[in-house]
Amino acid sequence: MFNFSDTLNYLSKEDLKLEIEKSLKSNLSSHILCYSNPDAQKVNFWIKNSILKNGNDFTNGDLVVFGNNIRVEDENDPFAEPKKIYNGQFGTVIEVSEPITIRDKLLVPLTFRKTTIQLQESNHILTFLSLENFTLSDRGELSKDEIISFKILLYQLAEQELENFNSGKFHTDEELKGLLDKYNKKKDSDSKRKGITKIIKTIQRHLGNAPSTDYYKFKNAAQLRFGWALTVQKAMSYKWNKVFFNVETGGGKTNETYFKWIYTGIIRATQKVNLINYEPISPFCKIEVKPALPIQSNEKDFFYIADTTDDFSNQNREISERFKFPDSEIKSSLLQLFQVIESKISKQKLNINSINHPNYQEIYEIKGNNGELATASIYYNKKGQFNMPSLMKSQPREFGDELLNLLKSESKVVDFSFIKDNWRMLAYQELNNKLNSINFSIGYIIQALYKDTIQLNKFGNTLIVDMYYDGDGFFSTISVSSCIELKLWTEFQEIINELKEN
């Protein structure tokens, strides 16, 4: 899947701790990317305990990332506008208080800490409350009970300020003043209780702009997490010089979604990517070999034997119309023959000028580089068995003789640019290199929809195999159609298994 280099590297588990420790201590622009929030949380606590060795709580110097948008007052400048901090910003812990835990009338306890942070980009130093329930959450979010408890707490804090609005200590607008007047005129407790909810919600809107109140401070409690490791999704708006990328997801790795995720993570780095838990993926990794024994036949008696069960009409429509292939049951076989002939002559830069289709005969007119012309005839039967070509006429004669020799010779495909899918082209280049090492060569590849029929040659013996593939960039099954020597099929399976395992 990857070609490793100085910029893309596989990091072994033995080197992992040392490399990450070096990166942290050198203050390089680097980050660790993971698939899920639990994965990132696990890595962050591993850094805390195994590298920094400073426990599980926020500690001076820890890198944190914000998980919500908040507004914070600058304690050193009472006239300044509140500082806005956005989800995804980074900061460094300067100081943190002992935990403040609130339980009264809440579904679950909520724990806060007074925290001082230096923002990474602006270097502003700000102090605010942070919500530890979020920090300790593996999922990177509050539970349903925690969300409800937080709303209850804010309601309680707003309710505590009711008297300050009633007394005029806090400014009220016409809407709130009207609600308070109506509320205060009510005598019985039941009717007062019915009207209080709307008043509290209105008070909450007012307190959202009152930095001196407890409501404002708790409402703007930061949702912080340790920031050395992030999910790819969280990191999408950032770039770092170096990225340590844990590519393990716990799920499938042979689908478009996974490849998009991998790409998104890799481009977070501007200089270098270190892959963690990398296992190579190749188009051959899902392939299964059908165990059926091949039909032993002497292919040398024929020029080509077509697969009469395949329909080639749809994917060869342009060729079919251009050369007026007949709409008959033999059409697919004739289109297969076309691919064989074209693959043989294209290496010499010859072109098919025209094709005539008499009954049980194909007549090809081939044009050379300098205007030479030769006409070759190929007879066939209903079984899709094509006889050796014969020369009908040629100008000059030598061109026709050379053409016949070319058609009858054992072909050897070296350029795979004619393959319609780029991934298959690269896969066949890799397969061909393996085959060449044991004296195999690819004679031709006939392309059908989700299937390629391949002729393989070795020392004058021939093997025909069908390689099926899916729409996700993987070969699915391979079967043998025919062969002269059974040993060829055995050797080919060994090559396929090597590619599958590597």
SVG drawing of the C-alpha trace seen along z (x, -y; Angstrom):
<svg xmlns="http://www.w3.org/2000/svg" viewBox="-52 -49 67 82">
<polyline fill="none" stroke="black" stroke-width="0.4" points="0.0,0.0 2.8,-2.4 6.3,-2.9 8.4,-3.8 10.9,-6.6 12.4,-9.4 9.0,-11.1 6.8,-8.0 8.1,-5.5 6.9,-2.5 7.5,-2.7 8.0,0.6 6.6,1.1 10.2,1.3 11.0,-2.2 7.7,-3.8 8.3,-5.1 11.8,-6.4 10.6,-8.3 7.6,-9.9 9.6,-10.8 12.3,-12.5 9.6,-14.4 7.9,-15.6 11.2,-16.7 12.4,-18.5 9.3,-20.6 9.0,-19.8 5.8,-20.4 4.4,-16.9 1.3,-15.1 -0.2,-11.6 -3.3,-10.7 -5.7,-7.9 -9.0,-6.5 -11.3,-7.0 -11.5,-9.1 -10.9,-6.0 -7.8,-5.3 -6.5,-8.9 -7.4,-8.9 -5.4,-5.7 -2.4,-7.1 -2.5,-10.4 -2.6,-8.5 0.3,-6.3 2.3,-9.5 1.4,-10.8 2.4,-7.6 5.2,-6.1 7.0,-9.1 6.2,-12.2 5.5,-10.1 3.3,-12.9 0.1,-11.0 -3.3,-11.2 -4.4,-14.7 -3.6,-18.0 0.0,-19.0 2.1,-22.0 3.3,-21.7 0.7,-19.3 -0.7,-19.9 -4.5,-20.2 -7.0,-20.7 -10.4,-22.5 -13.6,-20.5 -16.0,-23.5 -16.3,-27.2 -16.0,-29.4 -15.6,-33.0 -13.1,-33.9 -12.4,-37.2 -8.8,-38.5 -8.2,-39.0 -5.3,-41.4 -7.5,-43.7 -11.0,-44.3 -11.8,-46.7 -11.0,-44.1 -13.6,-42.1 -13.9,-38.5 -11.5,-36.3 -13.1,-33.8 -11.6,-30.3 -12.7,-27.9 -13.2,-24.1 -9.9,-22.6 -7.6,-25.2 -4.5,-24.1 -3.0,-25.3 -0.4,-24.4 -1.4,-23.9 0.3,-26.4 -1.6,-25.8 -4.6,-23.7 -6.5,-23.7 -7.8,-20.8 -11.1,-19.4 -14.4,-21.1 -17.2,-18.4 -20.9,-19.4 -23.5,-16.8 -26.6,-18.6 -29.8,-17.5 -27.7,-16.4 -28.1,-13.0 -24.4,-12.4 -21.6,-14.4 -19.9,-17.1 -16.2,-17.9 -14.5,-21.2 -11.0,-22.5 -9.8,-26.1 -7.3,-25.9 -4.7,-28.4 -3.8,-27.8 -1.4,-29.5 -2.9,-29.4 -0.6,-28.0 -1.0,-30.5 -1.6,-33.8 0.3,-33.0 -2.5,-34.5 -2.7,-33.3 -6.2,-32.7 -7.9,-31.2 -11.2,-29.5 -13.1,-26.4 -12.6,-23.1 -15.1,-20.2 -13.2,-17.1 -16.0,-14.8 -15.3,-15.6 -11.5,-15.2 -11.9,-11.7 -14.5,-10.6 -13.1,-7.9 -15.6,-8.8 -14.7,-12.5 -18.2,-13.5 -20.4,-13.9 -22.9,-11.2 -26.6,-11.8 -26.8,-12.1 -23.8,-14.5 -25.5,-16.7 -28.7,-16.8 -26.8,-17.4 -24.9,-20.3 -28.2,-21.9 -29.6,-21.4 -26.6,-23.1 -26.9,-26.1 -30.6,-26.4 -29.7,-26.3 -27.1,-29.0 -29.5,-31.2 -32.2,-30.7 -29.8,-32.0 -29.5,-35.3 -33.3,-35.8 -33.3,-38.1 -30.5,-40.3 -32.7,-40.9 -35.7,-41.5 -33.9,-44.1 -32.4,-45.9 -28.8,-45.0 -28.6,-43.5 -29.9,-45.3 -33.3,-44.0 -34.7,-44.7 -38.5,-45.3 -39.2,-41.6 -37.6,-40.4 -39.0,-43.3 -42.5,-42.3 -42.0,-38.7 -40.8,-39.6 -43.7,-42.0 -46.2,-39.3 -44.4,-36.7 -44.2,-38.9 -48.0,-39.6 -48.8,-35.9 -49.8,-35.0 -49.9,-31.2 -46.8,-29.0 -48.3,-26.7 -48.9,-29.6 -45.5,-31.0 -43.9,-27.7 -45.5,-27.6 -44.1,-30.9 -40.6,-30.5 -39.2,-28.4 -39.7,-31.1 -38.1,-33.7 -35.1,-31.5 -34.5,-30.9 -34.7,-34.7 -32.3,-35.3 -29.9,-32.7 -29.7,-34.8 -28.8,-37.9 -26.2,-36.0 -24.5,-34.9 -23.1,-38.4 -22.3,-38.8 -18.7,-37.6 -18.7,-38.3 -21.4,-35.7 -20.9,-32.0 -23.4,-31.2 -21.1,-32.7 -18.0,-30.9 -19.7,-27.5 -21.5,-28.1 -18.1,-28.8 -16.4,-25.8 -13.9,-24.4 -14.1,-20.9 -10.5,-20.0 -8.7,-16.8 -5.0,-15.9 -3.8,-17.0 -0.8,-15.0 -3.0,-12.4 -6.2,-13.3 -8.6,-11.6 -8.1,-12.3 -11.5,-14.0 -10.5,-16.4 -7.1,-17.1 -8.6,-17.9 -8.0,-21.7 -4.4,-21.3 -1.0,-20.7 2.2,-19.5 5.7,-18.9 5.7,-15.3 2.7,-13.0 2.7,-9.7 -0.3,-7.9 -1.9,-4.8 -3.6,-3.3 -5.4,-0.5 -9.1,-1.0 -10.3,2.3 -12.4,2.7 -12.1,3.4 -9.2,2.0 -10.3,2.8 -13.0,0.2 -13.1,-3.3 -14.0,-4.8 -10.8,-3.5 -8.6,-4.7 -10.2,-8.2 -9.5,-8.2 -5.8,-7.2 -5.4,-9.9 -6.9,-12.5 -4.5,-11.5 -1.4,-11.5 -1.9,-14.9 -1.9,-16.4 1.9,-16.1 3.9,-18.6 7.3,-16.8 7.1,-13.2 4.6,-10.5 5.4,-7.6 2.9,-4.8 2.0,-2.8 0.4,0.7 0.8,0.7 0.1,3.9 0.4,3.8 -2.7,4.0 -2.5,5.2 -5.0,6.0 -4.2,9.7 -4.9,9.8 -8.5,11.0 -8.0,13.4 -9.1,17.0 -7.9,19.8 -10.6,22.1 -9.3,25.6 -10.7,27.2 -8.2,29.1 -7.5,27.5 -8.5,28.9 -5.5,30.2 -5.5,29.2 -3.2,28.6 -3.7,24.9 -1.1,24.9 -3.7,26.4 -5.5,23.1 -4.6,19.4 -7.1,18.5 -9.9,20.2 -12.6,17.7 -14.7,17.9 -18.1,18.3 -19.8,17.8 -18.8,14.1 -20.6,11.2 -18.1,8.5 -20.6,6.4 -21.3,3.7 -17.7,2.8 -16.5,2.9 -19.4,1.0 -17.2,-1.6 -15.0,1.0 -18.1,3.0 -19.7,0.1 -16.5,-1.1 -15.7,2.2 -19.4,3.3 -19.2,6.5 -22.3,8.6 -25.0,9.0 -24.9,12.7 -24.1,15.3 -20.5,15.4 -20.0,11.6 -18.3,11.9 -15.8,14.4 -15.0,12.1 -14.4,9.2 -12.1,11.3 -10.1,12.2 -9.9,8.4 -8.2,7.8 -5.7,10.6 -4.8,9.3 -4.6,5.7 -2.3,6.6 0.1,8.5 0.4,5.8 0.3,2.7 3.9,3.4 5.1,2.9 2.8,-0.2 0.7,1.4 -3.0,0.5 -6.2,2.4 -7.5,0.6 -10.7,2.6 -12.4,5.9 -14.8,7.9 -17.1,10.6 -18.1,13.3 -19.6,16.5 -17.0,18.3 -14.2,16.1 -12.6,12.8 -10.7,10.8 -8.3,8.2 -6.6,5.5 -3.5,4.3 -1.7,1.0 2.0,0.5 3.9,-2.6 4.8,-3.6 1.5,-2.8 2.1,0.9 -1.1,3.0 -1.7,6.7 -4.9,8.8 -5.1,11.8 -7.8,14.4 -8.8,16.3 -11.4,19.1 -13.4,20.2 -16.2,22.5 -19.2,22.1 -17.1,23.2 -15.1,20.0 -12.0,21.8 -10.0,19.7 -7.5,21.3 -4.1,20.0 -4.2,16.8 -3.3,17.1 -2.2,14.3 -4.6,13.3 -2.7,10.4 0.1,7.9 1.8,4.9 4.7,5.4 4.9,9.2 7.6,8.9 5.2,6.9 2.6,9.7 5.2,12.4 6.4,10.3 2.8,9.8 2.0,13.5 5.2,14.2 4.1,11.6 0.6,13.0 1.8,16.6 4.7,15.9 4.5,16.3 3.6,12.8 5.1,11.1 3.2,8.2 5.6,5.7 3.5,2.5 0.3,2.7 -1.0,-0.8 -3.9,0.7 -5.5,2.0 -8.6,0.0 -8.2,-0.4 -5.1,-2.0 -5.0,0.3 -5.2,3.4 -2.4,2.0 -0.1,1.6 -1.1,5.0 -0.3,6.7 3.1,5.0 3.8,6.4 2.5,9.8 4.6,9.8 7.8,9.0 7.2,12.0 6.4,14.2 9.5,13.1 11.6,14.3 10.5,17.9 10.6,17.6 6.8,17.0 5.6,14.3 2.1,12.9 1.0,13.5 -2.3,11.5 -5.0,10.1 -8.6,10.2 -10.6,7.7 -14.2,8.4 -16.5,6.8 -15.0,7.8 -12.9,10.6 -9.6,10.8 -8.6,13.8 -4.8,14.2 -2.5,16.3 0.7,17.3 3.6,18.8 6.7,20.7 9.2,22.6 6.5,23.1 3.8,24.3 0.6,22.3 -1.6,21.7 -5.0,19.8 -6.4,18.3 -9.4,16.2 -8.8,13.5 -12.1,12.0 -12.1,8.7 -14.6,6.4 -15.5,2.8 -13.3,1.9 -9.8,2.5 -9.3,6.1 -9.0,9.4 -11.6,11.8 -11.1,15.2 -8.8,16.9 -9.5,20.1 -7.7,22.0 -9.3,22.5 -6.8,24.8 -3.2,25.7 -0.7,28.0 1.5,28.8 -0.1,29.1 3.1,27.9 2.5,24.4 -0.7,24.1 1.0,25.1 3.8,22.6 1.4,19.8 -0.6,20.5 2.6,20.2 3.2,16.7 -0.3,15.6 0.0,16.8 3.3,14.9 1.5,11.7 -1.4,12.4 0.8,12.8 3.1,9.8"/>
</svg>
